[in-house]
Each structure stands twice: as structure tokens, then as C-alpha cells.
Amino acid sequence: MRFFDIDRWNEIWQTISRNRKRSIMTALGVFWGIFMLIVMLGAGTGLGRLFRAQLGDLSTNTLLLQPSQTGIPYKGMPKNRYWRMDNDDVEAVKKLPEVLYASAVYWGGEIHGSYEERKGDYSLMGYSPDYQKINPQKMLYGRFINEVDMVQKRKVCVIGTQIWKDLFPGGQDPSGKIIKLNNSYFTVVGVLRKQSEAMTFSDIERTAFVPVTLAQQMYGRGNQIHMLAVAGDERTPSKQVEQACRETVYARHLIAPDDEKAMWCMATAEMFEKVHGLFFGIAFLTWVVGLGTLLAGIVGVSNIMLVLVKERTQEIGIRRALGAKPTVIISQILSESFVLTFIAGVLGLTAAVGVLSVADSIYYQAVTVAQEGVEVSWQISFGMGILALAILVTGSLLAGVIPAMRALSIKAVDAIREE
């Protein structure tokens, strides 16, 4: 087959190497173009992975609801009235068809923790069991708070990894151990490691988590809660979930159904939309800038091929006079363009992948290991690399079209006469 003709490839190589400096400069343009494209794609992809890792398994249809002052008088109740949510609000919201999970959130403040001679200052939070389903965190040991803990107001706690390291430096499983928090004793039932930084109201690694009913008893707040966290059905629009929750809670506290001021709400769906839009824009800009840089290199290939065709006018004319078919002339020019671009492109792709691999290693050592952060890869996918290379190959063939047409337009008689 013509493709495997050794003489043909030898001729291609001689043509390119005949103008070594010019070929090297052109190849550098292609090399730099695909190198920058792959590095920018890796950076953009890595940032997206980092954001998703920070969210962990957080539901994309999560709402945080917190009471505020009323803004409208309703059924004899004045405006600017302060009100508080309670445990019954959580149970009422749980029954809504739009809601999958609902959890109370209670801020307990700063506490002093100790075990034997070891001690430290930490934070305390009160949660319902469903909170681990709404915003899951990794359990290193034991379990999270359950319904029995809630009903019986058990003095149990789940501790963050920093508390575990401070009070149990040997690294053993502390489940079942008794620790002192302020003036009370608690049984450790689990160790929780930070997996998501979204919707966290304290430093997870330095926080002790207790049943919300116990936290209420400890601080003498009856059945009041500070905030309500809700995971809505993924098929239900976030606004619809929010409206259903508002109507249910408002009805229990004599608040006007259309009082937007009475409750502060944060929806993760809106946050996800904005961030996804941001990363889509970053990805689009990366491709535009990268392809623009790559195009500059491909244009350089087209220019050098035009020069080569001009310099080989007599040679092409003689070939035409000897009966060389147009397809032979075209394939020769396109092959030269392809080889020059492909070699430079593969080298550029390899160099970029190498740089991203180094970035992976640095991030792993500096963040994942040293700071116990999330593990994120900054490497591009295999498919993305193949796509970039395919664009380059297509560009190389297009770059050779104009020089090939120029070669075909040469008349044999005029070419032989040219000096």
C-alpha cells in the first residue's frame, strides 16, 4: 500500500529536514498551542473536580431555613415579630411529599473537652439523624446519631477528627469511651471526618455532635431549634420545595403565607446552577483561547507548506509532465503537513500530560497528605486528550489543503521553465 511506502516517508522526512530551522519554529508553534490547550483544560477540569469534592455527597436540592422577623401583620399578630422554629416543625416538614429528609440544627457554642489528662477547646452542635443523609460526612469509626439517641436524649456524641487526635493520640477506635464536655460526661459513638465543607456551621474536625434533643436540654431551650435543613425530592423544583416548607411552617406560627421576610432561605440548587454556569464559562473560554493558540500554530504549518511548494515548483512540474496523478501530488503535500503537525502535537500533548502529573503529585503531597484534604486529580481524561489530538490532526490536513491546491495549479511547462 502507498501508505506504507518507505520511499514516500523518506521523501517526506527529507523535505521537512531540508528546511530544518523553519520546520522547528513551525513545530514549536503547534507544540505550544496543544500544550497550552491541555494544561488549561486540566486546570479547569481540576477546579471543577475540587468544587464537587468540597460538596461531597450533598443533595443538590437542599434548603436551609432560618426564622427571622415577620414583615407583614397577620391574624392579629404584629409585624416585626420574632419567632422560633421547633421540633414539631421538623416533623411537619418531614411529612411533605416534596421532602425526602429534614433535620433540626442547633448551635451549642464553645465547649471544653477532656479525656484523662488530655484536653482542648471545641464546638458543640445538635443535629437530627437525617442530617447525615442531607450532608453526608465520612465516618471513620462507629456511627452517627440515631432515633433512639433522640428519643431517650442519650448522652452520646460523634467527634471530629481533630478532637479524636487530641484526646486519643494513639489512633485507636474511641467508640464506647467516656469523654467530658464541659461538666457532663458523654459516650463517644463515632468519629466523623470532613468530606464536604458546604452547609457546615462549625469546623467539623473540631466539633462534637450530639442529639438535638439533648442539646436543647443542656442549654434550656425547650424544643426550639436554630435552623431547619431540608433535602427535597430531586424531581421537584427547589422553589416548589421551599414554598411547601414555608406554607407548612408559617401555618403553625401564624405568619402570613406571602411573608418573604419572615424566613431566610438558602437553596443549594441555585448555588449549583451558578457554579455550573461559572465552570461552563471557564471551560468555554479555555477551549476558545486554547484553540486560538492551536490555530496559530496550524496557520504556521500552512505557511511553511506554501513556501515548500513554491521552492519545489520545478520538481512538481516534472512530476506532472511524467504523468503523476493529482491525487499523488495532493497526498504528498498533505502527508508532509500531517507529519510535521502530528509529531509536534504528540510531543506537546505528552509534555502537558507530564506537567499535569507533576501538579497531581504536588497537590497530593501538599493538600491531601499534609492537610488531610480531599483527593483531586488535575489530569485530563483520556477522551479529552484524544479529542484535542483529533482536532490537531484535522487541522493539519486542512492546513495542507491550500498548499496542495497551489501545487495542482502549477502547469508542467511553466514549472520546467522556472528557475
C-alpha positions in Angstrom: 0.0 0.0 0.0 1.1 3.6 -0.7 0.7 4.5 3.0 3.5 2.0 3.9 5.8 3.0 1.1 9.2 3.6 2.8 10.5 5.7 -0.1 7.5 8.0 0.3 8.1 8.6 4.0 11.8 9.1 3.4 11.0 11.8 0.9 8.6 13.5 3.4 11.3 13.5 6.0 13.9 14.9 3.6 11.6 17.7 2.5 10.9 18.7 6.1 14.5 18.4 7.3 15.8 20.4 4.2 14.4 23.5 5.9 15.2 22.5 9.5 15.1 25.8 11.2 11.9 26.8 9.6 10.3 23.4 10.4 11.4 23.6 14.0 9.9 27.1 14.5 6.7 26.0 12.9 6.6 22.8 15.0 7.1 24.9 18.2 4.0 26.9 17.4 2.0 23.7 17.2 3.7 22.3 20.3 2.9 25.4 22.3 -0.7 25.5 21.1 -1.7 22.0 22.2 0.5 22.3 25.3 -1.4 25.4 26.5 -4.8 23.9 25.5 -4.2 20.7 27.5 -2.8 22.5 30.6 -5.7 24.9 30.6 -8.2 22.1 30.2 -6.5 20.3 33.1 -6.7 23.3 35.3 -10.3 24.0 34.5 -11.3 20.3 35.0 -9.3 20.1 38.2 -11.1 23.2 39.6 -14.5 21.6 38.8 -13.5 18.4 40.5 -12.3 20.3 43.5 -15.6 22.1 43.8 -17.6 18.9 43.5 -15.3 17.2 46.1 -15.9 20.1 48.5 -19.6 19.5 48.2 -19.2 15.7 48.8 -22.5 13.9 48.5 -24.5 17.0 49.5 -28.0 16.8 47.9 -28.4 19.2 45.0 -31.9 20.1 46.2 -31.1 21.1 49.8 -32.7 24.1 51.6 -31.6 25.8 54.8 -34.5 27.6 56.5 -33.9 30.1 59.4 -36.6 32.2 61.2 -36.4 36.0 61.1 -38.6 38.9 61.9 -42.1 38.9 60.3 -42.7 41.6 57.7 -46.5 41.5 57.5 -49.1 41.7 60.3 -51.3 38.5 60.2 -54.4 37.4 62.1 -53.9 40.0 64.9 -50.2 39.3 65.1 -48.0 42.4 64.6 -45.2 42.7 62.0 -41.5 42.7 63.1 -42.4 39.8 65.4 -39.6 37.4 66.4 -40.5 33.8 66.3 -38.6 30.4 66.6 -38.9 27.0 64.9 -39.2 23.9 67.0 -39.0 20.1 66.7 -42.6 19.9 65.6 -41.8 22.0 62.6 -39.2 19.3 61.6 -41.8 16.5 61.9 -44.4 18.5 60.0 -42.0 19.2 57.1 -40.9 15.6 57.0 -44.4 14.5 56.1 -44.5 16.7 52.9 -44.4 14.7 49.7 -41.8 17.2 48.3 -39.3 16.4 51.1 -37.0 13.4 51.5 -35.2 14.3 54.7 -35.5 17.1 57.3 -33.2 17.8 60.2 -33.0 20.2 63.1 -29.8 22.3 63.6 -28.8 23.6 67.0 -25.7 25.7 67.8 -24.3 24.8 71.2 -21.4 27.1 71.3 -17.9 26.6 72.6 -17.1 23.7 75.0 -14.1 22.3 76.9 -13.4 18.7 76.2 -11.1 16.2 78.0 -10.2 12.6 78.3 -7.9 11.5 81.1 -5.1 14.1 81.1 -5.7 15.3 77.6 -7.9 18.3 76.8 -8.9 21.0 74.3 -11.5 23.6 73.4 -14.0 22.7 70.7 -17.5 23.4 69.4 -20.8 21.6 70.0 -23.7 21.1 67.5 -27.0 19.4 67.9 -28.4 17.5 64.9 -31.2 15.1 64.0 -30.2 11.8 62.4 -31.3 12.9 59.0 -28.6 15.5 58.8 -26.1 12.8 57.9 -28.3 11.9 54.9 -28.7 15.6 53.8 -25.0 16.4 54.0 -23.1 13.1 54.4 -19.7 13.1 56.1 -17.3 10.2 56.2 -17.5 8.0 59.4 -14.0 6.8 60.4 -15.3 4.8 63.3 -18.7 3.9 64.8 -22.0 5.5 63.8 -23.9 8.8 63.6 -26.7 9.8 65.9 -29.8 7.7 65.6 -33.5 7.9 66.6 -33.1 6.1 69.9 -30.5 8.7 70.9 -33.0 11.4 70.1 -36.0 9.9 71.9 -34.0 8.9 75.0 -31.8 12.1 75.0 -28.8 9.9 75.4 -25.5 11.5 76.4 -23.7 10.3 73.3 -21.6 12.2 70.8 -19.9 11.9 67.5 -16.5 13.7 67.5 -14.5 15.3 64.7 -11.1 14.0 63.7 -9.1 16.8 65.5 -10.9 16.0 68.8 -10.1 12.3 68.2 -6.4 13.1 67.6 -6.2 15.4 70.6 -7.9 13.1 73.1 -6.9 9.8 71.6 -3.4 10.3 70.1 -2.8 6.6 69.8 -5.2 6.5 66.9 -7.4 3.8 68.4 -11.2 3.4 67.9 -12.7 5.7 70.6 -16.2 4.2 70.3 -17.5 3.4 73.8 -15.0 5.7 75.5 -16.3 8.3 78.0 -15.2 11.9 77.5 -16.0 15.0 79.4 -17.6 18.0 77.6 -17.8 21.0 80.0 -19.2 19.5 83.2 -21.0 16.5 81.6 -19.8 13.0 80.5 -20.6 11.7 77.1 -20.1 8.3 75.4 -18.3 8.5 72.0 -20.3 6.6 69.4 -18.4 7.6 66.3 -15.6 9.6 64.7 -16.5 11.8 61.7 -14.2 13.1 59.0 -14.9 16.2 57.0 -16.0 15.2 53.4 -17.9 18.3 52.5 -17.4 21.9 53.5 -20.8 23.1 52.3 -23.5 23.7 54.8 -21.2 23.3 57.8 -21.8 25.7 60.7 -18.6 25.0 62.5 -15.2 23.4 62.0 -16.3 19.8 61.5 -13.0 18.4 62.7 -13.1 20.3 66.0 -16.8 19.8 66.7 -18.7 17.3 68.9 -22.2 16.4 67.5 -25.0 15.4 69.9 -28.7 14.6 69.5 -30.6 17.9 69.1 -33.0 17.0 71.9 -30.0 16.6 74.3 -28.5 20.0 73.2 -31.9 21.6 73.8 -32.0 20.2 77.3 -28.4 21.1 78.0 -29.0 24.8 77.1 -32.5 25.0 78.5 -34.2 25.9 75.2 -37.2 23.6 75.4 -37.9 22.2 71.9 -36.6 25.3 70.0 -34.1 24.9 67.1 -32.0 27.5 65.3 -32.4 26.2 61.7 -34.1 23.6 59.6 -32.2 21.7 56.9 -34.3 20.0 54.2 -33.4 17.7 51.3 -36.1 17.9 48.7 -37.1 15.4 46.1 -34.6 15.7 43.2 -37.6 15.7 40.7 -39.2 18.6 42.4 -38.1 22.2 41.7 -36.3 23.9 44.5 -38.8 26.8 44.6 -41.7 24.3 45.0 -40.0 22.6 47.9 -39.3 25.9 49.5 -42.9 27.1 49.1 -44.3 23.9 50.6 -42.0 24.2 53.6 -42.8 27.9 54.1 -46.6 27.2 54.0 -46.3 24.4 56.5 -44.1 26.2 59.0 -46.0 29.6 58.6 -49.3 27.9 59.2 -48.0 26.6 62.6 -46.8 30.0 63.7 -49.5 32.4 62.4 -47.3 34.0 59.8 -48.7 35.4 56.5 -48.2 32.9 53.6 -46.7 35.6 51.4 -44.3 37.0 54.1 -40.9 36.6 52.4 -39.1 38.5 55.2 -40.2 36.1 58.0 -37.8 33.3 56.9 -34.3 33.3 55.5 -33.7 30.6 52.9 -30.7 29.3 51.1 -31.1 26.9 48.3 -28.2 24.8 47.1 -29.9 24.3 43.7 -29.3 28.0 43.0 -25.7 27.7 44.1 -25.2 24.6 41.9 -26.7 26.5 39.0 -24.4 29.5 39.4 -21.3 27.5 39.9 -22.0 25.1 37.0 -22.6 28.2 34.8 -19.3 29.6 36.0 -17.4 26.4 35.2 -19.1 26.1 31.8 -17.9 29.6 31.1 -14.4 28.8 32.2 -14.4 25.6 30.0 -15.7 27.6 27.0 -13.1 30.3 27.4 -10.4 27.6 27.8 -11.4 26.0 24.5 -11.6 29.3 22.7 -8.2 30.5 23.9 -6.6 27.1 23.5 -7.9 26.5 20.0 -6.9 30.0 19.1 -3.3 29.3 20.1 -3.5 25.9 18.3 -4.9 27.6 15.2 -1.9 30.0 15.1 0.4 27.0 15.0 -1.6 25.3 12.3 -1.6 28.5 10.2 2.2 28.5 10.5 2.2 24.9 9.1 0.1 26.1 6.2 2.5 28.9 5.5 5.6 26.7 5.6 3.9 24.3 3.2 3.2 27.1 0.8 6.9 28.0 0.9 7.9 24.4 0.3 5.5 24.1 -2.7 7.0 27.4 -4.1 10.5 26.1 -3.7 9.6 22.7 -5.3 7.8 24.2 -8.4 10.2 22.6 -10.9 10.0 19.2 -9.1 6.2 19.2 -9.1 6.2 20.3 -12.7 8.4 17.5 -13.8 6.2 15.0 -11.8 3.2 16.3 -13.6 5.0 16.0 -17.0 5.9 12.4 -16.2 2.2 11.6 -15.6 1.9 11.9 -11.8 -1.8 11.8 -10.9 -3.3 14.9 -9.0 -4.1 12.6 -6.0 -0.4 11.7 -5.7 0.6 15.3 -5.6 -2.2 16.2 -3.0 -1.4 13.2 -0.8 2.3 14.1 -0.8 1.6 17.7 0.4 -1.0 16.6 2.9 1.3 13.9 4.3 4.1 16.4 4.8 1.7 18.8 6.6 0.3 15.9 8.7 3.7 14.5 9.8 5.1 17.9 10.9 1.9 18.7 12.9 1.4 15.3 14.3 4.9 14.9 15.7 4.8 18.4 17.3 1.3 17.7 18.6 2.1 14.4 20.2 5.2 15.9 21.9 3.1 18.9 23.1 0.4 16.6 24.4 3.0 14.4 26.2 4.6 17.4 27.8 1.3 18.8 29.0 0.2 15.5 30.5 3.6 15.4 32.2 3.1 18.8 33.7 -0.4 17.9 35.0 1.0 14.7 36.5 3.6 16.8 38.4 0.7 19.1 39.5 -1.2 16.0 40.7 1.8 14.8 42.8 2.4 18.3 44.3 -1.3 18.7 45.2 -1.5 15.2 46.7 1.5 15.8 49.0 0.7 19.4 49.9 -3.0 19.1 50.4 -4.3 15.5 50.5 -1.5 14.2 52.8 -0.2 17.3 54.6 -3.6 18.9 55.3 -5.8 15.8 55.0 -7.7 17.5 52.3 -9.8 15.9 49.6 -8.0 13.9 46.9 -8.5 15.6 43.5 -6.9 14.8 40.1 -5.8 17.7 37.8 -5.2 15.3 34.9 -7.4 15.4 31.8 -9.4 12.4 30.7 -8.2 10.0 28.0 -11.1 11.1 25.8 -10.3 14.8 26.2 -6.7 14.1 25.1 -7.8 12.1 22.1 -10.3 14.9 21.2 -7.5 17.5 21.3 -5.3 15.3 19.1 -8.1 14.7 16.7 -8.7 18.4 16.3 -4.9 18.8 15.7 -4.9 16.1 13.0 -7.9 17.6 11.3 -6.3 21.0 11.5 -3.1 19.6 9.9 -5.0 18.2 7.0 -6.8 21.4 6.5 -3.5 23.3 6.7 -2.3 21.3 3.7 -5.3 22.0 1.5 -4.2 25.4 0.3 -0.6 24.4 -0.5 -1.9 21.2 -2.2 -4.3 23.3 -4.4 -1.3 25.6 -5.2 0.7 22.6 -6.3 -2.1 21.3 -8.6 -2.4 24.7 -10.2 1.2 24.6 -11.4 1.4 23.8 -15.2 4.2 21.4 -16.1 5.6 23.6 -19.0 5.7 26.8 -16.8 7.2 24.9 -13.9 10.1 23.4 -16.0 10.9 26.9 -17.4 11.0 28.4 -13.9 14.5 29.0 -12.4 
